[in-house]
């Protein structure tokens, strides 16, 4: 895993748009039961 700096756009109480910093093919951690840090290995789980 690698930390990415992103620029946010429109937001409401539950969602925030990301306007730059990641691409459509990047995998993004949006929630985790444990804290994650740059360089950590993560297991991807689909919904």
DAGIRA-V285376 format. One record per residue. RES is the residue in one small letter. PHI is phi in whole degrees, -180 to 180 (none if undefined). Layout:
res:phi
RES:PHI
RES:PHI
//
This chain:
res:phi
x:none
x:-135
x:-66
x:-127
x:-82
x:-126
x:-109
x:-93
x:-119
x:-60
x:-146
x:-132
x:-66
x:-128
x:-138
x:-136
x:-84
x:-107
x:-99
x:-161
x:116
x:-137
x:-109
x:-60
x:-93
x:-69
x:-95
x:-124
x:-79
x:-107
x:-158
x:-156
x:-76
x:-128
x:-70
x:-125
x:-134
x:-53
x:94
x:-65
x:-90
x:-129
x:-105
x:-82
x:-129
x:-88
x:-68
//
